[in-house]
């Protein structure tokens, strides 16, 4: 295993979104004409609307602006978004903001009239008139974040993409060191399984597949203590490509001829086009029907051409495709059935039962009908309430901690029954 202490000690300067933003603002001090900034106050959303996948979707909403103009987007550790633009039409930004307000339309922050919602939801800064006040704001953000580096998990909870993790943010240099350490670390004992099940009309459950994944918290503890591996979504996405290779190298040793339950693997599209996956495909060969390939929504939409290509190739080979990372909000933006996946995994949240209106429930019901209840998997099923909610929509495929407990109780029950039968025979 790599000497992880050298990874920590070799990096003299830690880059955070706040420090990067401050550097940007200071660099344009003498070039203010045509520049402005917009702060989107996602940190003020209700907690159930500040989940990591919500923040990622919100950030990706600005892709059209970032791809066609001189603009930069910063995702703050508070969850706020800060967009800096030069010579961009205000209407183009307003269109994106309107979409975000629609995305979070059930949250008090984004409700109300357009003018009132804009006042609460966003802050605008014209660099020719507001540069000094914006600079002071960004300086304060950076100072506050510097004081928070290394704090405990309880205090850092809810801080955006790094929710639930502690440590200093990754930068490209430290990422290279972590990648090198990961490539030299045994990962077999870090790979965990979580079942997805089908609950029948009689209440019994059977395994749909066992998801194989590498525990990121354990990976952070073992390979990169002191770093928050998920602090930067884009750098973390790069790290997952190394994770993909290590998982495939481990799973390539399994005997798929004797495998009882199907498995699923969460992979990047780039990994599916690599030689590592070609080697895995050669081993699996005639047993591809036992493998489900999970793809993240954010990866799919960033590379649709390669998605459609790999999806067709994988299906021809006999694999099943699962689109992961969905939530009811994201389903308002596209017709998921157009992606022609075998399964769609949608995360459940307590907000569905706390704030969902009759209209919202009907909208989700229409989505379920469109893609087919038999292809809909409810993820993060942590309570019986989640199961009851899903059953009202015809959903019978689940994954989550509550399901883990059901499966474990079923295994224990079958074990006791087998033991009782053995005693009777003897």
C-alpha positions in Angstrom: 0.0 0.0 0.0 1.1 3.5 -0.7 2.4 5.8 2.0 -0.7 8.0 2.3 1.0 10.3 4.8 3.3 11.4 2.0 0.2 12.3 -0.1 -1.0 14.6 2.6 2.3 16.2 3.3 3.3 16.8 -0.3 0.5 19.2 -1.0 1.3 22.7 0.4 -1.8 24.5 -0.7 -5.4 23.2 -0.6 -7.8 24.4 -3.3 -11.4 24.8 -2.3 -14.2 26.2 -4.4 -14.1 29.3 -2.3 -10.4 29.9 -2.8 -10.7 29.3 -6.5 -13.6 31.7 -6.7 -11.6 34.3 -4.8 -8.6 33.9 -7.1 -10.9 34.4 -10.1 -12.5 37.6 -8.7 -9.1 39.1 -7.8 -7.7 38.3 -11.3 -10.4 40.3 -13.1 -10.2 43.4 -10.8 -8.9 45.5 -13.7 -11.2 44.0 -16.3 -14.7 44.6 -14.9 -16.5 45.8 -18.0 -19.3 43.4 -19.1 -18.7 41.1 -16.1 -21.3 40.1 -13.5 -21.9 37.3 -11.0 -25.0 35.5 -9.9 -25.2 33.7 -6.5 -27.9 31.0 -6.4 -28.8 30.4 -2.7 -29.3 26.7 -2.7 -27.9 26.6 0.9 -31.2 28.2 1.9 -33.3 25.3 0.5 -35.0 22.9 2.8 -32.7 20.0 3.8 -34.5 17.5 1.6 -33.9 19.6 -1.4 -30.2 20.0 -0.7 -29.2 16.4 -1.4 -26.0 15.9 -3.5 -27.9 14.8 -6.6 -30.1 17.9 -6.4 -27.0 20.1 -6.4 -25.4 18.2 -9.3 -28.6 18.6 -11.4 -28.7 22.3 -10.6 -25.1 22.8 -11.5 -25.6 20.9 -14.8 -28.4 23.3 -15.7 -25.8 25.9 -16.5 -24.0 23.7 -19.1 -25.5 25.5 -22.0 -24.2 28.8 -20.7 -20.8 27.5 -19.8 -20.4 25.9 -23.3 -21.3 28.9 -25.3 -19.9 31.9 -23.3 -17.1 33.2 -21.2 -18.5 31.9 -17.9 -17.3 29.9 -14.9 -19.5 28.1 -12.3 -18.4 27.4 -8.8 -20.2 25.0 -6.5 -19.6 26.2 -2.9 -19.2 23.9 0.0 -22.4 25.5 1.4 -24.2 24.2 -1.7 -24.6 27.7 -3.2 -23.8 28.1 -6.9 -21.8 31.2 -8.0 -21.7 31.9 -11.8 -19.3 34.6 -13.2 -20.0 35.7 -16.7 -18.6 38.2 -19.2 -20.7 39.7 -22.0 -23.5 37.2 -21.5 -27.2 38.1 -22.1 -29.1 38.4 -18.8 -32.1 36.7 -20.4 -29.9 33.6 -21.0 -29.1 33.4 -17.3 -32.7 34.2 -16.3 -33.9 31.2 -18.4 -31.7 28.9 -16.4 -32.7 30.4 -13.1 -36.4 29.9 -14.1 -35.7 26.3 -14.7 -34.1 26.0 -11.3 -37.0 27.6 -9.7 -39.2 25.1 -11.4 -37.0 22.3 -10.2 -37.4 23.4 -6.6 -40.9 24.7 -7.0 -42.1 22.9 -3.9 -39.6 24.7 -1.7 -40.6 28.1 0.0 -37.3 29.6 -1.3 -38.3 29.2 -4.9 -42.1 29.9 -4.5 -44.0 33.1 -5.1 -43.9 35.6 -7.9 -40.9 35.8 -10.3 -39.6 39.1 -8.8 -40.0 38.0 -5.2 -38.6 34.5 -5.9 -35.6 36.1 -7.7 -34.9 38.3 -4.6 -34.8 35.3 -2.3 -33.4 32.7 -4.7 -30.5 34.7 -6.3 -28.2 37.7 -5.7 -26.8 39.6 -8.7 -23.6 41.6 -8.8 -22.6 43.9 -11.6 -18.8 44.1 -11.5 -18.7 47.8 -12.6 -20.8 48.8 -9.7 -20.8 46.0 -7.1 -17.2 44.6 -7.5 -16.0 45.7 -4.0 -19.0 44.3 -2.2 -18.8 41.1 -4.1 -15.1 40.8 -3.4 -15.7 41.2 0.3 -18.5 38.6 0.2 -16.1 36.1 -1.5 -13.3 36.9 0.9 -15.6 36.1 3.8 -16.7 32.8 2.1 -13.0 31.8 1.7 -12.1 32.7 5.3 -15.1 30.8 6.7 -14.2 27.7 4.6 -10.6 27.8 5.7 -11.6 27.6 9.3 -13.9 24.6 8.6 -11.2 22.4 6.9 -10.7 19.3 9.0 -13.8 19.7 11.2 -15.8 16.7 12.4 -18.4 15.0 10.4 -21.4 16.3 12.4 -20.4 19.9 11.8 -19.7 19.3 8.1 -23.0 17.5 7.4 -25.0 19.0 4.6 -22.0 20.8 3.0 -22.9 20.0 -0.6 -21.2 17.3 -2.6 -19.1 16.2 0.3 -22.0 15.5 2.6 -21.2 12.8 5.2 -17.4 13.0 4.6 -14.7 15.0 6.3 -11.3 16.3 5.2 -9.7 18.6 2.8 -10.9 19.1 -0.7 -9.1 17.3 -3.6 -7.2 19.2 -6.1 -5.6 17.8 -9.3 -2.2 17.2 -7.7 -3.6 15.3 -4.7 -6.0 13.4 -7.0 -3.0 12.0 -8.9 -1.4 10.9 -5.6 -4.6 9.2 -4.5 -5.0 7.5 -7.8 -1.5 6.1 -7.5 -2.1 4.9 -4.0 -5.4 3.3 -5.1 -3.7 1.4 -7.9 -1.4 -0.2 -5.4 -4.0 -1.0 -2.8 -5.9 -4.3 -2.3 -9.6 -3.6 -2.9 -11.3 -7.0 -2.6 -12.2 -6.5 1.1 -13.6 -3.0 0.4 -16.1 -4.3 -2.2 -19.5 -4.6 -0.6 -22.9 -6.0 -1.9 -26.4 -4.6 -1.5 -29.4 -6.5 -2.9 -32.1 -5.1 -5.1 -35.3 -7.2 -4.7 -38.7 -7.8 -6.1 -41.6 -7.9 -3.6 -44.4 -10.1 -4.8 -48.1 -9.6 -4.3 -47.9 -12.1 -1.5 -45.3 -10.0 0.3 -42.4 -12.3 -0.3 -39.2 -11.0 -1.8 -36.7 -12.4 -4.3 -33.3 -11.1 -5.3 -33.3 -9.1 -8.6 -29.5 -8.6 -8.4 -26.7 -7.9 -5.9 -25.0 -4.6 -6.5 -21.2 -4.7 -6.1 -19.7 -1.4 -5.1 -16.5 -0.1 -3.4 -17.1 1.6 -0.1 -16.0 5.2 -0.6 -15.8 5.9 3.1 -13.5 2.9 3.6 -11.5 3.9 0.5 -11.0 7.4 2.0 -10.0 5.9 5.3 -7.5 3.5 3.9 -6.1 5.3 0.8 -6.6 9.1 1.5 -7.1 9.9 5.2 -7.4 13.7 5.6 -9.0 14.2 2.2 -12.7 14.5 1.3 -12.8 12.4 -1.9 -16.3 13.6 -2.9 -15.6 17.3 -2.2 -15.3 18.0 -6.0 -17.7 16.2 -8.2 -15.6 16.4 -11.3 -12.4 15.2 -9.7 -14.3 12.5 -7.9 -15.7 11.4 -11.3 -12.1 11.0 -12.6 -11.2 9.0 -9.5 -14.2 6.6 -10.1 -12.5 5.5 -13.4 -9.7 4.1 -11.3 -12.2 2.5 -9.0 -13.9 1.0 -12.0 -10.7 -0.7 -13.1 -10.0 -2.1 -9.7 -13.5 -3.5 -9.3 -13.4 -5.1 -12.7 -10.0 -6.7 -11.9 -11.6 -8.2 -8.8 -14.8 -9.4 -10.4 -13.0 -11.0 -13.3 -12.0 -13.8 -10.9 -15.5 -14.8 -10.1 -17.1 -18.1 -11.4 -20.1 -16.8 -13.3 -21.2 -20.3 -14.3 -22.1 -21.1 -10.6 -23.3 -17.6 -9.7 -26.8 -17.8 -8.2 -27.9 -14.2 -8.2 -27.3 -11.6 -10.9 -24.9 -8.8 -10.0 -24.8 -5.2 -10.9 -21.7 -2.9 -11.4 -21.8 0.9 -11.4 -19.4 1.9 -14.2 -18.5 5.0 -16.2 -19.2 5.0 -20.0 -15.5 5.6 -20.6 -14.8 2.4 -18.7 -17.1 0.4 -20.9 -15.1 1.5 -23.9 -11.8 0.5 -22.3 -9.6 -2.7 -22.6 -10.4 -3.4 -18.9 -14.0 -4.0 -19.7 -13.1 -6.0 -22.9 -11.2 -8.4 -20.7 -14.1 -8.6 -18.3 -16.5 -9.2 -21.2 -14.3 -12.1 -22.4 -14.5 -13.8 -19.0 -18.2 -13.3 -18.6 -18.9 -14.4 -22.2 -22.0 -16.6 -22.2 -23.1 -15.4 -18.7 -23.7 -11.7 -19.6 -27.4 -12.1 -18.7 -26.2 -12.3 -15.0 -24.7 -8.8 -15.2 -26.5 -5.5 -14.9 -24.4 -2.4 -15.9 -25.4 0.7 -13.8 -24.7 4.1 -15.4 -25.0 7.4 -13.6 -27.5 10.0 -15.1 -24.8 12.7 -15.0 -22.4 10.5 -17.0 -25.1 9.6 -19.6 -26.2 13.2 -20.3 -22.6 14.4 -20.6 -21.9 11.9 -23.4 -25.2 10.8 -25.0 -23.5 9.7 -28.3 -21.3 7.1 -26.5 -24.2 6.2 -24.2 -26.4 5.1 -27.2 -23.5 3.3 -28.8 -22.5 1.4 -25.6 -26.1 0.7 -24.7 -26.7 -1.0 -28.1 -23.5 -3.0 -27.9 -24.1 -4.1 -24.3 -27.7 -5.2 -25.0 -26.5 -7.1 -28.1 -24.1 -8.9 -25.8 -26.9 -9.8 -23.3 -26.1 -7.3 -20.5 -28.9 -5.3 -18.9 -28.6 -1.5 -18.5 -29.7 0.4 -15.4 -29.9 4.2 -15.3 -28.9 5.4 -11.8 -28.9 8.7 -10.0 -32.5 9.7 -10.9 -35.0 11.5 -8.7 -38.6 12.6 -9.4 -37.4 16.2 -10.0 -35.0 15.2 -12.8 -37.7 13.1 -14.5 -39.6 16.4 -15.2 -36.8 17.4 -17.6 -36.7 14.4 -20.0 -38.6 11.3 -21.1 -36.6 8.5 -19.5 -38.1 5.9 -21.8 -36.2 7.5 -24.7 -33.0 6.2 -23.1 -34.3 2.6 -23.5 -32.7 1.2 -20.3 -33.8 -2.0 -18.7 -34.1 -0.4 -15.3 -34.4 3.1 -13.9 -33.3 3.6 -10.3 -35.0 6.6 -8.6 -34.0 7.7 -5.1 -36.8 8.0 -2.5 -36.8 10.8 0.1 -39.0 11.7 3.1 -40.2 14.8 1.2 -42.4 12.6 -0.9 -44.7 11.9 2.0 -44.2 15.2 3.8 -44.7 17.7 1.0 -46.0 15.8 -2.0 -49.4 17.0 -3.4 -52.0 14.9 -5.1 -50.8 16.5 -8.4 -47.2 15.6 -7.7 -48.2 12.0 -6.9 -50.1 11.8 -10.1 -47.1 13.2 -12.1 -44.8 10.5 -10.7 -47.5 7.9 -11.4 -47.4 9.0 -15.1 -43.7 8.6 -15.2 -43.9 5.1 -13.7 -46.5 4.2 -16.3 -44.4 5.6 -19.1 -41.3 3.7 -18.4 -43.1 0.6 -16.9 -43.3 -0.3 -13.2 -41.4 -3.5 -14.0 -38.4 -1.3 -14.9 -38.7 1.1 -12.0 -36.4 0.5 -8.9 -36.9 2.6 -5.8 -33.5 3.2 -4.2 -32.7 4.5 -0.7 -35.6 2.5 0.6 -34.9 3.0 4.3 -38.4 2.7 5.9 -41.6 0.8 5.5 -43.3 4.1 4.5 -41.1 4.2 1.4 -42.3 0.7 0.4 -46.0 1.6 1.0 -45.6 4.8 -1.0 -44.1 2.9 -3.9 -46.7 0.2 -3.9 -49.5 2.7 -4.4 -47.7 3.5 -7.7 -47.3 -0.2 -8.7 -43.6 -0.2 -7.9 -42.3 -3.5 -6.6 -38.6 -3.3 -7.1 -36.5 -1.9 -4.2 -33.1 -1.3 -2.8 -32.0 0.2 0.5 -31.3 -0.4 4.2 -34.9 -1.5 4.9 -34.6 -4.0 2.1 -31.2 -5.2 3.5 -33.0 -6.0 6.8 -35.8 -7.8 5.0 -33.3 -10.0 3.1 -31.3 -10.7 6.2 -34.4 -11.8 8.2 -35.4 -14.0 5.3 -31.9 -15.6 5.3 -32.1 -16.2 9.0 -35.6 -17.7 8.7 -34.5 -20.1 6.0 -31.4 -21.0 8.0 -33.5 -21.9 11.1 -36.0 -23.8 8.9 -33.2 -25.8 7.4 -31.7 -26.5 10.8 -35.0 -27.7 12.1 -35.4 -30.1 9.1 -31.9 -31.4 9.7 -32.7 -32.2 13.3 -35.9 -34.0 12.2 -34.0 -36.2 9.7 -31.4 -37.2 12.3 
